[in-house]
Amino acid sequence: MGVAGVAAVAAIAVAVSTAVGLDRDEVTPAVPTPTETTAGSGWEPRWDWCGSTVTEDDFSTHTGEAGGFDLEWRGERVSTDPAAPISVSAHLVSSTGQDGVVDARVTEVTAGVLGEDMRWTVVGVESAQITQEVHGTVTDAAALDVPAETRLVSCEANPLTGGSGTLDTPVPAGEYWLLATLEVTTADGEAYPVFAPVAVIGEPATPPPGDSAPEGWPPSATDLHHGGETWGVYTVVLEAGASTADPRWLEGDRRLGALGYPAGGGELGCDLGATESLGLGDGAMAIASYFDTQTDAELFAQKYAAAFGDQVVGMARVTTVCMD
């Protein structure tokens, strides 16, 4: 596997069904047409989102006979300042290979902090109504970008829990996932909600990526090569066939990069001895860090658990065979 493995920037797919009833040959691809809808005078921030815990099970999934759409997450960091205005796009693609003409708009954006067990806690909501709407054709070859412009207000101002209700209360510095709700209306007039992560804002509190591990952490292996022996510490392992768009993979990749360790991963079978030591089947995908000694590997596992609250999956003495 090694440090030149697969980067975790693939899409999170959240299916939304639609009875489009159109054949691919009947559809003329159209340039998306953004329009503005009128902001309602009675609009209020969705304060009720504040403090909510969101899991992967909450992401919208709809199935239908005639086709479907996916939201594609590309790992984009759209802003390093969570207090600044936000301009973000949700990327809508076909999940069935069937084109469809749709009207789509982002109706809500919240800011979530990703914690243990892939749970997001909502700490901010949009402070201005989102009015952009797009009309266009969704295909499996090109995404339809659905824009949203707004800014966030911190849940510290939530009037439902005694806050001031002041809309200029900024979200504190930190790193947040933007969780968006879309309304997708198909050619037959049916409207479907889609809920999924669409981007990241802010910056992590952990040290930025660098060429060496942070102070007190063990150094990475000094000579990784094809056929070489090393100690692998496996922080994320997914079942065979899993996507590198899985949030567990994305978060594991981000953690190592933020600490300054080489990020990325690949097939566990590229590390001979790992599947046997970890008791896993063929085809599993893994993110690992490599060390010259067992002592360094054990120190990394201890510090990782203390820093993130998660135990590593395991460690093993391995031979790397998929190195360039």
C-alpha contacts under 8 A as a table, 3 or more apart, distances in Angstrom:
res1	aa1	res2	aa2	distance
1	M	4	A	7.47
1	M	5	G	5.88
1	M	265	G	6.16
1	M	266	G	5.23
1	M	267	E	6.11
1	M	268	L	6.81
1	M	269	G	7.81
1	M	270	C	4.86
1	M	271	D	6.20
1	M	320	T	6.66
1	M	321	V	7.23
1	M	322	C	5.31
1	M	323	M	6.57
2	G	5	G	5.86
2	G	224	L	7.41
2	G	264	G	7.92
2	G	265	G	6.68
2	G	266	G	7.73
2	G	288	A	7.83
2	G	320	T	7.13
2	G	322	C	7.17
2	G	323	M	6.22
3	V	262	P	5.76
3	V	263	A	6.47
3	V	264	G	6.06
3	V	265	G	6.82
4	A	264	G	6.73
4	A	265	G	7.47
4	A	323	M	7.68
5	G	264	G	5.07
5	G	265	G	4.46
5	G	266	G	5.26
6	V	244	T	8.00
6	V	264	G	5.40
6	V	265	G	5.24
6	V	266	G	5.61
7	A	244	T	7.95
7	A	253	D	7.75
7	A	263	A	7.43
7	A	264	G	4.93
7	A	265	G	6.95
8	A	244	T	5.52
8	A	245	A	6.57
8	A	249	W	6.64
8	A	250	L	5.37
8	A	253	D	6.41
8	A	264	G	6.65
9	V	73	W	7.93
9	V	74	R	5.55
9	V	75	G	5.25
9	V	244	T	7.35
9	V	245	A	6.67
9	V	250	L	7.11
10	A	73	W	6.85
10	A	74	R	5.77
10	A	75	G	7.34
10	A	243	S	7.85
10	A	244	T	6.04
10	A	245	A	4.66
11	A	71	L	7.70
11	A	72	E	4.56
11	A	73	W	4.22
11	A	74	R	5.33
11	A	75	G	7.73
11	A	245	A	5.04
12	I	71	L	6.77
12	I	72	E	5.42
12	I	73	W	5.03
12	I	74	R	7.87
12	I	196	A	7.96
12	I	197	P	7.77
12	I	245	A	5.08
12	I	246	D	6.61
12	I	247	P	7.66
13	A	70	D	5.19
13	A	71	L	5.31
13	A	72	E	5.64
13	A	73	W	7.45
13	A	245	A	7.91
14	V	59	F	6.69
14	V	60	S	6.16
14	V	61	T	5.70
14	V	69	F	7.78
14	V	70	D	5.05
14	V	71	L	5.39
14	V	72	E	7.75
14	V	194	V	7.29
14	V	195	F	7.59
14	V	196	A	6.73
15	A	60	S	7.00
15	A	61	T	4.82
15	A	62	H	5.69
15	A	63	T	7.07
15	A	68	G	6.22
15	A	69	F	5.38
15	A	70	D	4.58
15	A	71	L	7.04
15	A	95	S	7.05
15	A	194	V	7.73
16	V	60	S	7.10
16	V	61	T	5.52
16	V	62	H	4.41
16	V	63	T	6.37
16	V	68	G	5.44
16	V	69	F	5.19
16	V	70	D	6.44
16	V	192	Y	6.82
16	V	193	P	7.40
16	V	194	V	6.34
17	S	61	T	7.84
17	S	62	H	4.84
17	S	63	T	4.65
17	S	64	G	4.72
17	S	65	E	7.95
17	S	66	A	7.90
17	S	67	G	6.14
17	S	68	G	4.25
17	S	69	F	6.41
17	S	192	Y	7.51
18	T	63	T	7.78
18	T	64	G	5.90
18	T	65	E	7.82
18	T	66	A	6.43
18	T	67	G	5.73
18	T	68	G	5.38
18	T	69	F	7.62
18	T	186	T	6.60
18	T	190	E	7.57
18	T	192	Y	7.87
19	A	64	G	6.71
19	A	65	E	6.82
19	A	66	A	4.84
19	A	67	G	6.41
19	A	186	T	7.53
19	A	188	D	7.28
20	V	66	A	6.30
20	V	67	G	7.00
20	V	100	G	6.07
20	V	101	V	7.84
20	V	186	T	6.26
20	V	187	A	6.05
20	V	188	D	6.60
21	G	66	A	6.31
22	L	26	E	6.53
22	L	27	V	7.13
22	L	98	Q	7.68
22	L	99	D	7.23
22	L	100	G	6.79
23	D	26	E	5.34
23	D	27	V	6.89
23	D	98	Q	6.85
23	D	99	D	7.22
24	R	27	V	5.60
24	R	98	Q	5.86
24	R	99	D	5.51
25	D	28	T	7.81
27	V	99	D	6.88
27	V	100	G	7.42
27	V	101	V	7.87
28	T	137	T	7.93
29	P	136	G	7.64
29	P	137	T	5.60
30	A	136	G	5.57
30	A	137	T	5.70
31	V	136	G	6.18
31	V	137	T	7.61
32	P	134	V	6.05
32	P	135	H	5.52
32	P	136	G	4.41
32	P	137	T	7.21
32	P	144	L	6.93
32	P	145	D	7.67
33	T	134	V	5.31
33	T	135	H	5.11
33	T	136	G	6.37
34	P	132	Q	6.52
34	P	133	E	5.46
34	P	134	V	4.39
34	P	135	H	6.64
35	T	132	Q	5.77
35	T	133	E	5.19
35	T	134	V	6.25
36	E	131	T	5.38
36	E	132	Q	4.84
36	E	133	E	6.08
37	T	131	T	4.90
37	T	132	Q	6.32
37	T	133	E	6.90
38	T	131	T	6.56
39	A	43	W	7.47
39	A	129	Q	6.39
39	A	130	I	7.73
39	A	131	T	6.33
40	G	43	W	5.43
43	W	129	Q	6.97
44	E	129	Q	7.98
45	P	125	V	6.68
45	P	126	E	6.21
45	P	127	S	5.80
45	P	128	A	7.33
45	P	129	Q	7.84
46	R	49	W	5.83
46	R	50	C	7.86
46	R	125	V	6.48
46	R	126	E	7.55
47	W	50	C	5.53
47	W	125	V	6.97
47	W	155	C	7.26
47	W	158	N	5.89
47	W	159	P	7.67
47	W	160	L	7.08
48	D	52	S	7.97
48	D	160	L	7.66
49	W	52	S	5.53
49	W	110	T	7.75
49	W	122	V	6.57
49	W	125	V	7.32
50	C	122	V	5.36
50	C	123	V	5.80
50	C	124	G	6.66
50	C	125	V	7.35
50	C	155	C	5.66
50	C	158	N	7.37
51	G	121	T	5.99
51	G	122	V	5.19
51	G	123	V	6.24
51	G	155	C	7.72
52	S	121	T	5.74
52	S	122	V	5.45
53	T	119	R	6.39
53	T	120	W	5.59
53	T	121	T	4.65
53	T	122	V	6.55
54	V	57	D	8.00
54	V	58	D	6.23
54	V	119	R	5.63
54	V	120	W	4.97
54	V	121	T	6.35
54	V	122	V	7.68
55	T	58	D	5.48
55	T	59	F	7.44
55	T	118	M	6.36
55	T	119	R	4.87
55	T	120	W	6.41
56	E	59	F	5.60
56	E	118	M	7.19
56	E	119	R	7.56
57	D	60	S	7.93
58	D	195	F	7.72
59	F	194	V	7.47
59	F	195	F	5.15
59	F	196	A	5.31
60	S	193	P	7.21
60	S	194	V	5.20
60	S	195	F	5.05
60	S	196	A	7.01
61	T	194	V	7.40
62	H	68	G	7.92
63	T	67	G	7.83
63	T	68	G	6.91
64	G	67	G	5.94
64	G	68	G	6.72
67	G	94	S	7.94
67	G	95	S	7.23
67	G	96	T	5.50
67	G	98	Q	6.53
68	G	94	S	6.08
68	G	95	S	5.37
68	G	96	T	5.94
68	G	98	Q	7.99
69	F	92	L	6.60
69	F	93	V	5.52
69	F	94	S	4.38
69	F	95	S	4.94
69	F	96	T	7.42
69	F	138	V	7.88
70	D	92	L	5.76
70	D	93	V	5.19
70	D	94	S	5.89
70	D	95	S	5.49
71	L	90	A	6.92
71	L	91	H	5.60
71	L	92	L	4.79
71	L	93	V	6.32
71	L	194	V	7.92
71	L	196	A	7.28
72	E	90	A	7.31
72	E	91	H	5.23
72	E	92	L	6.29
72	E	93	V	7.00
72	E	198	V	7.52
73	W	76	E	7.63
73	W	90	A	7.70
73	W	91	H	7.12
73	W	197	P	6.81
73	W	198	V	5.36
73	W	199	A	6.90
73	W	245	A	7.91
74	R	198	V	7.73
74	R	199	A	7.48
75	G	198	V	7.95
75	G	199	A	6.14
75	G	200	V	7.11
76	E	198	V	7.91
76	E	199	A	5.15
76	E	200	V	6.11
77	R	80	T	7.29
77	R	199	A	5.88
77	R	200	V	4.56
77	R	201	I	5.43
77	R	202	G	7.76
78	V	86	I	7.52
78	V	87	S	7.25
78	V	88	V	6.57
78	V	199	A	6.59
78	V	200	V	6.29
78	V	201	I	5.77
79	S	82	P	6.81
79	S	84	A	7.82
79	S	86	I	7.19
79	S	200	V	7.50
79	S	201	I	4.89
79	S	202	G	6.00
80	T	201	I	5.56
80	T	202	G	3.98
80	T	203	E	5.64
81	D	84	A	5.54
81	D	173	A	7.25
81	D	201	I	6.78
81	D	202	G	4.96
81	D	203	E	7.63
82	P	85	P	7.94
82	P	152	L	7.39
82	P	170	P	7.61
82	P	171	V	6.11
82	P	172	P	7.29
82	P	173	A	6.58
82	P	174	G	7.53
82	P	175	E	7.88
82	P	176	Y	7.90
82	P	201	I	5.84
82	P	202	G	5.08
83	A	151	R	7.30
83	A	152	L	6.72
83	A	153	V	7.96
83	A	170	P	5.06
83	A	171	V	5.71
83	A	172	P	7.42
83	A	173	A	7.83
84	A	151	R	6.58
84	A	152	L	7.98
85	P	149	E	7.38
85	P	150	T	5.93
85	P	151	R	4.50
85	P	152	L	7.52
86	I	148	A	7.82
86	I	149	E	5.59
86	I	150	T	5.33
86	I	151	R	5.26
86	I	152	L	7.87
87	S	147	P	7.25
87	S	148	A	5.87
87	S	149	E	4.58
87	S	150	T	6.79
88	V	147	P	5.78
88	V	148	A	5.42
88	V	149	E	6.56
88	V	198	V	7.95
88	V	199	A	7.37
89	S	145	D	5.68
89	S	146	V	5.15
89	S	147	P	4.20
89	S	148	A	6.04
89	S	198	V	7.37
90	A	106	V	7.87
90	A	145	D	5.72
90	A	146	V	5.03
90	A	147	P	6.42
90	A	180	A	7.96
90	A	198	V	5.68
91	H	143	A	5.45
91	H	144	L	5.68
91	H	145	D	4.75
91	H	146	V	6.29
91	H	198	V	7.87
92	L	138	V	6.73
92	L	143	A	5.20
92	L	144	L	5.01
92	L	145	D	6.33
92	L	146	V	7.30
93	V	138	V	5.54
93	V	139	T	5.65
93	V	140	D	5.48
93	V	141	A	7.63
93	V	142	A	6.68
93	V	143	A	4.77
93	V	144	L	6.42
94	S	97	G	5.87
94	S	98	Q	6.39
94	S	99	D	6.59
94	S	100	G	7.80
94	S	138	V	5.91
94	S	139	T	4.96
94	S	140	D	4.49
94	S	143	A	8.00
95	S	98	Q	7.70
95	S	140	D	6.51
96	T	140	D	7.35
97	G	139	T	6.80
97	G	140	D	5.27
98	Q	139	T	6.58
98	Q	140	D	7.18
99	D	137	T	6.68
99	D	138	V	5.52
99	D	139	T	4.64
99	D	140	D	7.21
100	G	137	T	5.48
100	G	138	V	5.26
100	G	139	T	6.86
100	G	186	T	7.37
100	G	187	A	7.56
101	V	135	H	7.41
101	V	136	G	5.63
101	V	137	T	4.36
101	V	138	V	6.28
101	V	186	T	6.42
101	V	187	A	5.98
102	V	135	H	5.80
102	V	136	G	5.77
102	V	137	T	6.26
102	V	138	V	7.24
102	V	184	V	6.61
102	V	185	T	5.52
102	V	186	T	4.67
102	V	187	A	6.07
103	D	133	E	7.06
103	D	134	V	5.61
103	D	135	H	4.45
103	D	136	G	6.71
103	D	184	V	5.94
103	D	185	T	5.09
103	D	186	T	6.61
104	A	133	E	5.83
104	A	134	V	5.29
104	A	135	H	6.51
104	A	146	V	6.60
104	A	182	L	6.92
104	A	183	E	5.68
104	A	184	V	4.50
104	A	185	T	6.18
105	R	131	T	7.93
105	R	132	Q	6.36
105	R	133	E	4.60
105	R	134	V	6.29
105	R	146	V	6.20
105	R	147	P	7.52
105	R	148	A	7.88
105	R	182	L	5.60
105	R	183	E	5.51
105	R	184	V	6.77
106	V	109	V	7.60
106	V	130	I	6.90
106	V	132	Q	7.46
106	V	133	E	7.51
106	V	146	V	6.99
106	V	147	P	7.24
106	V	148	A	6.17
106	V	180	A	6.75
106	V	181	T	5.82
106	V	182	L	4.31
106	V	183	E	6.37
107	T	130	I	6.30
107	T	180	A	7.57
107	T	181	T	5.67
107	T	182	L	5.61
107	T	183	E	6.71
108	E	126	E	6.95
108	E	130	I	7.28
108	E	180	A	5.65
108	E	181	T	5.13
108	E	182	L	7.28
109	V	125	V	6.27
109	V	126	E	5.71
109	V	178	L	6.41
109	V	179	L	5.64
109	V	180	A	4.51
109	V	181	T	6.54
110	T	122	V	6.60
110	T	123	V	7.70
110	T	124	G	5.64
110	T	125	V	4.40
110	T	126	E	6.21
110	T	152	L	7.62
110	T	178	L	5.74
110	T	179	L	5.24
110	T	180	A	6.53
111	A	122	V	5.62
111	A	123	V	5.86
111	A	124	G	4.85
111	A	125	V	6.22
111	A	152	L	7.68
111	A	176	Y	5.69
111	A	177	W	5.68
111	A	178	L	4.85
111	A	179	L	6.22
112	G	120	W	5.13
112	G	121	T	5.02
112	G	122	V	4.25
112	G	123	V	5.84
112	G	124	G	7.13
112	G	176	Y	5.37
112	G	177	W	5.19
112	G	178	L	6.42
112	G	179	L	6.91
113	V	120	W	5.10
113	V	121	T	5.15
113	V	122	V	6.49
113	V	123	V	7.08
113	V	175	E	7.12
113	V	176	Y	5.18
113	V	177	W	6.47
114	L	118	M	6.46
114	L	119	R	5.72
114	L	120	W	4.39
114	L	121	T	6.66
114	L	176	Y	7.27
114	L	177	W	7.24
115	G	118	M	6.06
115	G	119	R	5.35
115	G	120	W	5.99
115	G	121	T	7.49
116	E	119	R	6.07
116	E	308	F	7.78
116	E	309	G	7.10
116	E	310	D	7.31
118	M	247	P	7.14
118	M	248	R	6.73
122	V	125	V	7.79
123	V	154	S	6.17
123	V	155	C	5.22
123	V	156	E	7.86
123	V	171	V	7.52
124	G	152	L	5.95
124	G	153	V	5.48
124	G	154	S	4.49
124	G	155	C	5.02
124	G	171	V	6.30
125	V	152	L	5.36
125	V	153	V	5.60
125	V	154	S	6.78
125	V	155	C	7.05
126	E	129	Q	7.20
126	E	150	T	6.33
126	E	151	R	5.61
126	E	152	L	4.46
126	E	153	V	6.06
127	S	150	T	6.95
127	S	151	R	5.75
127	S	152	L	5.27
127	S	153	V	5.34
127	S	167	L	5.81
127	S	168	D	7.88
128	A	150	T	5.59
128	A	151	R	6.51
128	A	152	L	7.93
129	Q	150	T	7.00
130	I	148	A	6.15
130	I	149	E	6.21
130	I	150	T	6.18
131	T	148	A	7.62
132	Q	147	P	6.45
132	Q	148	A	6.10
132	Q	149	E	7.59
133	E	146	V	7.14
133	E	147	P	7.48
134	V	146	V	6.10
134	V	147	P	7.78
136	G	144	L	6.93
137	T	144	L	6.88
138	V	142	A	7.16
138	V	143	A	6.36
138	V	144	L	5.61
139	T	142	A	5.62
139	T	143	A	6.66
139	T	144	L	7.87
140	D	143	A	7.29
152	L	170	P	6.80
152	L	171	V	6.66
153	V	157	A	7.45
153	V	167	L	5.65
153	V	168	D	6.28
153	V	169	T	5.44
153	V	170	P	5.29
153	V	171	V	5.89
154	S	157	A	5.93
154	S	158	N	7.62
154	S	169	T	5.67
154	S	170	P	5.32
154	S	171	V	4.36
154	S	172	P	7.38
155	C	158	N	4.98
155	C	171	V	7.70
156	E	163	G	6.10
156	E	169	T	7.69
157	A	162	G	7.81
157	A	163	G	4.24
157	A	164	S	5.03
157	A	165	G	4.87
157	A	166	T	5.98
157	A	167	L	7.46
157	A	169	T	6.46
158	N	161	T	5.77
158	N	162	G	6.64
158	N	163	G	4.63
158	N	164	S	6.72
158	N	165	G	5.53
159	P	162	G	4.90
159	P	163	G	4.27
159	P	164	S	5.69
159	P	165	G	4.93
160	L	163	G	6.99
166	T	169	T	5.97
173	A	202	G	6.70
173	A	203	E	7.53
174	G	202	G	5.39
174	G	203	E	5.33
174	G	204	P	5.61
174	G	205	A	6.11
175	E	200	V	7.17
175	E	201	I	5.88
175	E	202	G	4.39
175	E	203	E	4.59
175	E	204	P	4.79
175	E	205	A	7.29
176	Y	200	V	5.72
176	Y	201	I	5.41
176	Y	202	G	6.23
176	Y	203	E	7.97
177	W	197	P	6.52
177	W	198	V	7.60
177	W	199	A	6.01
177	W	200	V	4.53
177	W	201	I	6.46
178	L	197	P	5.66
178	L	198	V	5.84
178	L	199	A	5.32
178	L	200	V	5.75
178	L	201	I	7.15
179	L	195	F	7.09
179	L	196	A	5.57
179	L	197	P	4.33
179	L	198	V	6.14
179	L	199	A	7.72
180	A	194	V	7.99
180	A	195	F	5.69
180	A	196	A	5.70
180	A	197	P	6.09
180	A	198	V	6.42
181	T	193	P	6.70
181	T	194	V	5.54
181	T	195	F	4.45
181	T	196	A	6.82
182	L	193	P	5.54
182	L	194	V	4.96
182	L	195	F	6.38
183	E	191	A	6.40
183	E	192	Y	5.64
183	E	193	P	4.67
183	E	194	V	6.41
184	V	191	A	5.42
184	V	192	Y	5.21
184	V	193	P	6.32
184	V	194	V	7.48
185	T	189	G	5.95
185	T	190	E	5.46
185	T	191	A	4.12
185	T	192	Y	6.37
186	T	189	G	5.45
186	T	190	E	5.57
186	T	191	A	6.48
187	A	190	E	7.47
204	P	207	P	7.52
204	P	208	P	7.69
204	P	258	A	7.46
206	T	258	A	6.00
206	T	259	L	6.59
207	P	214	P	7.38
207	P	258	A	5.62
207	P	259	L	5.64
207	P	260	G	7.42
208	P	257	G	7.53
208	P	258	A	4.87
208	P	259	L	6.53
208	P	260	G	6.71
209	P	257	G	5.24
209	P	258	A	4.75
209	P	259	L	5.99
209	P	260	G	4.25
209	P	261	Y	7.39
210	G	213	A	7.40
210	G	257	G	7.95
210	G	259	L	7.62
210	G	260	G	4.49
210	G	261	Y	7.47
211	D	260	G	6.10
211	D	261	Y	7.46
212	S	219	P	6.77
212	S	220	S	7.69
212	S	260	G	5.62
212	S	261	Y	6.68
213	A	217	W	5.88
213	A	218	P	6.69
213	A	219	P	5.77
213	A	220	S	7.38
213	A	259	L	6.29
213	A	260	G	5.11
213	A	261	Y	5.96
214	P	217	W	5.70
214	P	259	L	6.40
214	P	260	G	6.81
217	W	299	L	7.36
217	W	300	F	6.42
217	W	303	K	7.24
218	P	291	F	7.96
218	P	296	D	5.44
218	P	297	A	7.73
218	P	299	L	6.81
218	P	300	F	6.22
219	P	291	F	7.05
219	P	296	D	7.51
220	S	261	Y	7.07
220	S	289	S	7.17
220	S	290	Y	5.79
220	S	291	F	5.06
220	S	292	D	7.27
221	A	224	L	6.56
221	A	230	T	7.30
221	A	290	Y	5.35
221	A	291	F	4.10
221	A	292	D	4.81
222	T	291	F	7.71
222	T	292	D	6.94
224	L	228	G	6.41
224	L	230	T	7.60
224	L	320	T	7.66
224	L	323	M	7.88
225	H	228	G	5.32
225	H	320	T	6.81
225	H	321	V	7.77
225	H	323	M	5.75
225	H	324	D	7.60
226	H	319	T	7.95
226	H	320	T	5.54
226	H	321	V	4.74
226	H	322	C	6.20
226	H	323	M	4.77
226	H	324	D	7.01
227	G	319	T	5.73
227	G	320	T	5.36
227	G	321	V	5.20
228	G	319	T	5.43
228	G	320	T	5.67
228	G	321	V	7.64
229	E	317	R	7.07
229	E	318	V	5.61
229	E	319	T	4.45
229	E	320	T	6.52
230	T	290	Y	6.49
230	T	291	F	6.13
230	T	292	D	5.69
230	T	293	T	7.43
230	T	317	R	5.85
230	T	318	V	5.63
230	T	319	T	6.45
230	T	320	T	7.62
231	W	290	Y	5.46
231	W	291	F	5.08
231	W	292	D	6.19
231	W	293	T	6.43
231	W	294	Q	6.37
231	W	297	A	6.49
231	W	315	M	7.04
231	W	316	A	5.73
231	W	317	R	4.57
231	W	318	V	6.05
232	G	288	A	6.09
232	G	289	S	5.74
232	G	290	Y	4.55
232	G	291	F	6.51
232	G	297	A	7.19
232	G	315	M	5.46
232	G	316	A	5.45
232	G	317	R	6.36
232	G	318	V	6.63
233	V	288	A	5.32
233	V	289	S	5.30
233	V	290	Y	6.27
233	V	297	A	6.31
233	V	300	F	7.98
233	V	301	A	7.14
233	V	312	V	7.20
233	V	313	V	7.76
233	V	314	G	6.01
233	V	315	M	4.31
233	V	316	A	6.75
234	Y	237	V	6.96
234	Y	286	A	6.68
234	Y	287	I	5.85
234	Y	288	A	4.32
234	Y	289	S	6.68
234	Y	312	V	6.07
234	Y	313	V	5.46
234	Y	314	G	5.45
234	Y	315	M	5.94
235	T	252	G	6.90
235	T	286	A	7.63
235	T	287	I	5.94
235	T	288	A	5.87
235	T	289	S	7.87
235	T	311	Q	7.76
235	T	312	V	4.63
235	T	313	V	5.44
235	T	314	G	7.33
236	V	248	R	7.17
236	V	249	W	6.52
236	V	252	G	6.28
236	V	286	A	5.49
236	V	287	I	5.14
236	V	288	A	7.24
236	V	312	V	7.41
236	V	313	V	6.53
237	V	284	A	6.73
237	V	285	M	5.61
237	V	286	A	4.33
237	V	287	I	6.57
237	V	313	V	7.07
238	L	242	A	6.11
238	L	249	W	7.94
238	L	284	A	5.72
238	L	285	M	5.10
238	L	286	A	6.31
239	E	242	A	5.66
239	E	283	G	7.22
239	E	284	A	4.75
239	E	285	M	6.38
240	A	281	G	7.99
240	A	282	D	7.08
240	A	283	G	4.51
240	A	284	A	4.27
240	A	285	M	6.40
241	G	283	G	7.19
241	G	284	A	7.44
242	A	246	D	7.38
242	A	284	A	7.97
242	A	285	M	7.29
243	S	246	D	5.62
244	T	249	W	5.81
244	T	250	L	7.04
245	A	249	W	6.81
245	A	250	L	6.55
246	D	249	W	5.34
246	D	250	L	6.41
247	P	250	L	4.94
247	P	251	E	5.97
248	R	251	E	5.28
248	R	252	G	6.07
249	W	252	G	5.11
249	W	253	D	6.08
249	W	287	I	7.59
250	L	253	D	5.23
250	L	254	R	6.16
251	E	254	R	5.00
251	E	255	R	6.13
252	G	255	R	5.18
252	G	256	L	6.52
252	G	287	I	7.22
253	D	256	L	5.53
253	D	257	G	6.29
253	D	263	A	5.42
253	D	264	G	5.92
253	D	287	I	7.18
254	R	257	G	5.16
254	R	258	A	6.02
254	R	263	A	7.40
255	R	258	A	5.16
255	R	259	L	6.31
256	L	259	L	5.15
256	L	260	G	6.35
256	L	261	Y	5.16
256	L	262	P	6.66
256	L	263	A	5.52
257	G	260	G	5.14
257	G	261	Y	5.52
257	G	262	P	6.16
257	G	263	A	5.20
258	A	261	Y	7.53
261	Y	289	S	7.29
262	P	289	S	7.38
263	A	287	I	7.75
264	G	287	I	6.15
264	G	288	A	7.81
265	G	285	M	7.42
265	G	286	A	5.67
265	G	287	I	4.39
265	G	288	A	6.53
266	G	270	C	7.71
266	G	285	M	5.47
266	G	286	A	5.67
266	G	287	I	6.78
267	E	270	C	5.73
267	E	283	G	6.33
267	E	284	A	5.95
267	E	285	M	4.50
267	E	286	A	6.08
268	L	271	D	5.79
268	L	274	A	6.74
268	L	275	T	6.69
268	L	282	D	7.83
268	L	283	G	6.88
268	L	284	A	5.55
268	L	285	M	5.33
268	L	286	A	5.42
269	G	272	L	6.11
269	G	274	A	7.10
269	G	275	T	6.60
269	G	282	D	6.69
269	G	283	G	6.70
269	G	284	A	7.38
270	C	320	T	6.07
270	C	321	V	5.47
270	C	322	C	5.36
271	D	274	A	5.66
271	D	275	T	7.97
271	D	318	V	5.59
271	D	319	T	5.49
271	D	320	T	4.71
271	D	321	V	6.36
271	D	322	C	7.75
272	L	275	T	7.43
272	L	318	V	5.37
272	L	319	T	5.01
272	L	320	T	6.35
272	L	321	V	7.20
273	G	276	E	5.52
273	G	277	S	6.17
273	G	316	A	7.19
273	G	317	R	6.98
273	G	318	V	5.19
273	G	319	T	6.97
274	A	277	S	5.13
274	A	278	L	5.96
274	A	315	M	7.84
274	A	316	A	5.89
274	A	317	R	7.45
274	A	318	V	6.14
275	T	278	L	5.27
275	T	279	G	5.71
275	T	280	L	4.99
275	T	281	G	6.43
275	T	282	D	7.17
276	E	279	G	5.06
276	E	280	L	6.62
277	S	315	M	7.77
277	S	316	A	6.16
278	L	313	V	7.85
278	L	314	G	6.33
278	L	315	M	7.56
278	L	316	A	7.69
280	L	284	A	7.32
281	G	284	A	6.55
290	Y	297	A	7.43
291	F	294	Q	7.39
291	F	296	D	6.12
291	F	297	A	5.74
292	D	296	D	7.07
292	D	297	A	7.91
293	T	296	D	5.34
293	T	297	A	6.42
294	Q	297	A	4.97
294	Q	298	E	6.12
295	T	298	E	5.23
295	T	299	L	6.19
296	D	299	L	5.07
296	D	300	F	6.15
297	A	300	F	5.20
297	A	301	A	6.33
297	A	315	M	7.40
298	E	301	A	5.10
298	E	302	Q	6.30
299	L	302	Q	5.15
299	L	303	K	6.22
300	F	303	K	5.21
300	F	304	Y	5.94
301	A	304	Y	5.15
301	A	305	A	6.24
301	A	311	Q	7.26
301	A	312	V	6.11
302	Q	305	A	5.35
302	Q	306	A	6.34
303	K	306	A	5.04
303	K	307	A	6.00
304	Y	307	A	5.13
304	Y	308	F	6.04
304	Y	309	G	7.64
304	Y	310	D	7.25
304	Y	311	Q	7.28
304	Y	312	V	7.40
305	A	308	F	5.51
305	A	309	G	4.96
305	A	310	D	4.90
305	A	311	Q	4.93
305	A	312	V	6.95
306	A	309	G	5.63
306	A	310	D	7.71
312	V	315	M	7.92
320	T	323	M	6.76
